Amino acid sequence: MATKEDVAPANLDKMTANLARVEELSKRLIEALSARKPANATLNGPSQELFLKASQSYMNEVMQNPGRIFEHQVEYWGKSVKHFMDAQVALAQGKLSAPSDDTPSDRRFSNPLWATNPYFNYVKQQYMLNAEALRTAVADIEDLDAVEKRRLRYFSDQIIDMMAPTNFLGTNPDALERAVATDGESLVRGLENLVSDLEANNGEMLVRLADSDAFKLGENIAATEGSVVYRNHMFELLQYAPTTKEVHATPLIIFPPWINKFYILDLKPENSLIKWITDQGYTLFVVSWVNPDASYANIGMSDYIEDGYLAAFREVKAITGQEQVNAVGYCIAGTTLNMTLALMKHRGDTSVKSATFFTTLTDFSEQGEFTPFLQNDFIDGIEDEVQEQGVLRSFIMARTFSFLRSNDLIYGPAIRSYMLGETPPAFDLLHWNGDGTNLPAKMAMEYLRGLCQDNKFADGGIELCNDRLSIEDVDVPVFFVACETDHIAAWKDSYRGAQKLGAGDKTFIVSQSGHVAGIVNPPSKKKYGHYHNPDLGLDAQGWMQGASFTEGSWWPRWQEWLAARSGEMVKARTPGDSSHPVLCPAPGTYVSSSKSL
């Protein structure tokens, strides 16, 4: 049996080694932070005017309806005092146990100590009481307009989430237990993870969601066989190798969003939409957008249309010898595909036979969960930021999207990585999620001002490409795929835009799940079903009530629709032609460009 004398030197040696590692990591931490180029300060929170209005409204409510306000305050005080007394009674009984706890279940507090240990239970219950009191105070404010009230509620919830006791070492039993069990090793590993994240993001604290070392483009992700057959300053054109002897005559081209990389549609063979499409007998092209740096500052939406969409259509037609193509646009690329189709209608260009839209918004009259960030104080801050940098840097967008699900995408991963010292999981979807791109300054402001704020495409027309482009000008057959729990492009908002299109041939379906999982939903998984209703004359609620539900992926339904618009079968085409030599294998070079600033 080991004695104290045997154990102590080993523990001391380990502690000494850990302290040496901490000293070296501290130096790296300082160096990483010194490289930071912070975003415009106005993007860190709403203007003080919002909180000033909230304070004034709250005081007005106190003056006009003091009874209700005091009732809520007294209720909070009473619960807090009772909570304290219950804890005192439990301790006075000489039992190391927590008082009764009827707080709602919350996966953040899954460690049994939150329920059994009087210290942790007291902290948890008081946090819950404080959160309830803050939400009640916000609800009591009645004379703010709807947008300001929504913003106040959002930012109050952010404060509540940030102040959760699980986010602090001294009040996180999981982290404390791990630190004791590992003699502090977990905390040193956590510091290593923190420093590595800061170094990888130029001093910005963006918690890594996945083990980036586990993935390599062209090998275990984005590995479907294909070639780059065209390249300009906006995109690389990928043509995928056929897997069938014959293919449909009409080629298919996919435009992914340029906020992220295209390979969300080609993560691994079993859930790759790109591979699945080629296996169904299509000549498939995919656009891989450039990741812009400051030299792209003056690139706008018109450039994406003229040198992106129209250039891609031209090259695909030339390679395949076809007069028409079928097109797919995902998210912002779907929005821009709509505007491109409106322009083509004006020019008499019939190159697009049909268009499919994944999670696409065309009517921005409802701003949804992005309402807090689409008001003038934030957009003015973004304008100042992009004027200085030339681009909207990818970390700003990543941070904004993450705060919409802060416990899942910020605090939870940070606890596991920095407090528990765990290596992020080898999860391909989360790896892609962290591989963002910059947006050109001009394009970002045209999108935020002209579409998100002013809703010009659906309301009077937007001025692009020396033309006025309107939603009702889109008249090709269309197929919309929205997602039931999408927090980026809510299905009801997508539906409203689809209703306004000028097309007579419209299909609209709603897939279960969210913005990505609802789209990347292969039939083999039999995971998420979808809803369909051919009657687009109903309002959103009526459409859903009358929709039929189909188990399984929407991919086969779409393929049946697409096949009917893709012509006869012809001999399979290999990538490129005499005037379009293969430039390099897929996934190309643009996809691996970070263009960090």
Rosetta blueprint (number, residue, H / E / L):
1 M L
2 A L
3 T L
4 K H
5 E H
6 D H
7 V H
8 A H
9 P H
10 A H
11 N H
12 L H
13 D H
14 K H
15 M H
16 T H
17 A H
18 N H
19 L H
20 A H
21 R H
22 V H
23 E H
24 E H
25 L H
26 S H
27 K H
28 R H
29 L H
30 I H
31 E H
32 A H
33 L H
34 S H
35 A L
36 R L
37 K L
38 P L
39 A L
40 N L
41 A H
42 T H
43 L H
44 N H
45 G L
46 P L
47 S L
48 Q H
49 E H
50 L H
51 F H
52 L H
53 K H
54 A H
55 S H
56 Q H
57 S H
58 Y H
59 M H
60 N H
61 E H
62 V H
63 M H
64 Q H
65 N L
66 P H
67 G H
68 R H
69 I H
70 F H
71 E H
72 H H
73 Q H
74 V H
75 E H
76 Y H
77 W H
78 G H
79 K H
80 S H
81 V H
82 K H
83 H H
84 F H
85 M H
86 D H
87 A H
88 Q H
89 V H
90 A H
91 L H
92 A H
93 Q L
94 G L
95 K L
96 L L
97 S L
98 A L
99 P L
100 S L
101 D L
102 D L
103 T L
104 P L
105 S L
106 D L
107 R H
108 R H
109 F H
110 S L
111 N L
112 P L
113 L H
114 W H
115 A H
116 T H
117 N L
118 P H
119 Y H
120 F H
121 N H
122 Y H
123 V H
124 K H
125 Q H
126 Q H
127 Y H
128 M H
129 L H
130 N H
131 A H
132 E H
133 A H
134 L H
135 R H
136 T H
137 A H
138 V H
139 A H
140 D H
141 I L
142 E L
143 D L
144 L L
145 D L
146 A H
147 V H
148 E H
149 K H
150 R H
151 R H
152 L H
153 R H
154 Y H
155 F H
156 S H
157 D H
158 Q H
159 I H
160 I H
161 D H
162 M H
163 M L
164 A L
165 P H
166 T H
167 N H
168 F L
169 L H
170 G H
171 T H
172 N L
173 P H
174 D H
175 A H
176 L H
177 E H
178 R H
179 A H
180 V H
181 A H
182 T L
183 D L
184 G L
185 E H
186 S H
187 L H
188 V H
189 R H
190 G H
191 L H
192 E H
193 N H
194 L H
195 V H
196 S H
197 D H
198 L H
199 E H
200 A H
201 N L
202 N L
203 G L
204 E L
205 M L
206 L L
207 V L
208 R L
209 L L
210 A L
211 D L
212 S H
213 D H
214 A H
215 F L
216 K L
217 L E
218 G L
219 E L
220 N L
221 I E
222 A L
223 A L
224 T L
225 E L
226 G E
227 S E
228 V E
229 V E
230 Y E
231 R E
232 N L
233 H L
234 M L
235 F E
236 E E
237 L E
238 L E
239 Q E
240 Y E
241 A L
242 P L
243 T L
244 T L
245 K L
246 E E
247 V E
248 H E
249 A L
250 T L
251 P L
252 L E
253 I E
254 I E
255 F E
256 P L
257 P L
258 W L
259 I L
260 N E
261 K L
262 F H
263 Y H
264 I H
265 L H
266 D L
267 L L
268 K L
269 P H
270 E H
271 N H
272 S L
273 L H
274 I H
275 K H
276 W H
277 I H
278 T H
279 D H
280 Q L
281 G L
282 Y L
283 T L
284 L E
285 F E
286 V E
287 V E
288 S E
289 W E
290 V L
291 N L
292 P L
293 D L
294 A H
295 S H
296 Y H
297 A L
298 N L
299 I L
300 G L
301 M H
302 S H
303 D H
304 Y H
305 I H
306 E H
307 D H
308 G H
309 Y H
310 L H
311 A H
312 A H
313 F H
314 R H
315 E H
316 V H
317 K H
318 A H
319 I H
320 T H
321 G L
322 Q L
323 E L
324 Q L
325 V E
326 N E
327 A E
328 V E
329 G E
330 Y E
331 C L
332 I H
333 A H
334 G H
335 T H
336 T H
337 L H
338 N H
339 M H
340 T H
341 L H
342 A H
343 L H
344 M H
345 K H
346 H H
347 R H
348 G L
349 D L
350 T L
351 S L
352 V E
353 K E
354 S E
355 A E
356 T E
357 F E
358 F E
359 T L
360 T L
361 L L
362 T L
363 D L
364 F L
365 S L
366 E L
367 Q L
368 G H
369 E H
370 F H
371 T H
372 P H
373 F H
374 L L
375 Q L
376 N H
377 D H
378 F H
379 I H
380 D H
381 G H
382 I H
383 E H
384 D H
385 E H
386 V H
387 Q H
388 E H
389 Q H
390 G L
391 V E
392 L E
393 R L
394 S H
395 F H
396 I H
397 M H
398 A H
399 R H
400 T H
401 F H
402 S H
403 F H
404 L L
405 R L
406 S H
407 N H
408 D H
409 L H
410 I H
411 Y H
412 G H
413 P H
414 A H
415 I H
416 R H
417 S H
418 Y H
419 M H
420 L L
421 G L
422 E L
423 T L
424 P L
425 P L
426 A L
427 F L
428 D H
429 L H
430 L H
431 H H
432 W H
433 N H
434 G L
435 D L
436 G E
437 T L
438 N L
439 L E
440 P E
441 A H
442 K H
443 M H
444 A H
445 M H
446 E H
447 Y H
448 L H
449 R H
450 G H
451 L H
452 C H
453 Q H
454 D L
455 N L
456 K L
457 F L
458 A L
459 D L
460 G L
461 G L
462 I E
463 E E
464 L E
465 C L
466 N L
467 D E
468 R E
469 L E
470 S L
471 I H
472 E H
473 D H
474 V L
475 D L
476 V L
477 P L
478 V E
479 F E
480 F E
481 V E
482 A E
483 C E
484 E L
485 T L
486 D L
487 H L
488 I L
489 A L
490 A L
491 W H
492 K H
493 D H
494 S H
495 Y H
496 R H
497 G H
498 A H
499 Q H
500 K H
501 L L
502 G L
503 A L
504 G L
505 D L
506 K E
507 T E
508 F E
509 I E
510 V E
511 S E
512 Q L
513 S L
514 G L
515 H L
516 V L
517 A L
518 G L
519 I L
520 V L
521 N L
522 P L
523 P H
524 S H
525 K H
526 K L
527 K L
528 Y L
529 G L
530 H E
531 Y E
532 H E
533 N L
534 P L
535 D L
536 L L
537 G L
538 L L
539 D L
540 A H
541 Q H
542 G H
543 W H
544 M H
545 Q H
546 G L
547 A L
548 S E
549 F E
550 T E
551 E L
552 G L
553 S L
554 W L
555 W H
556 P H
557 R H
558 W H
559 Q H
560 E H
561 W H
562 L H
563 A H
564 A L
565 R L
566 S L
567 G L
568 E L
569 M E
570 V E
571 K E
572 A L
573 R L
574 T L
575 P L
576 G L
577 D E
578 S L
579 S L
580 H E
581 P L
582 V L
583 L L
584 C E
585 P E
586 A L
587 P L
588 G L
589 T L
590 Y H
591 V H
592 S H
593 S L
594 S L
595 K L
596 S L
597 L L
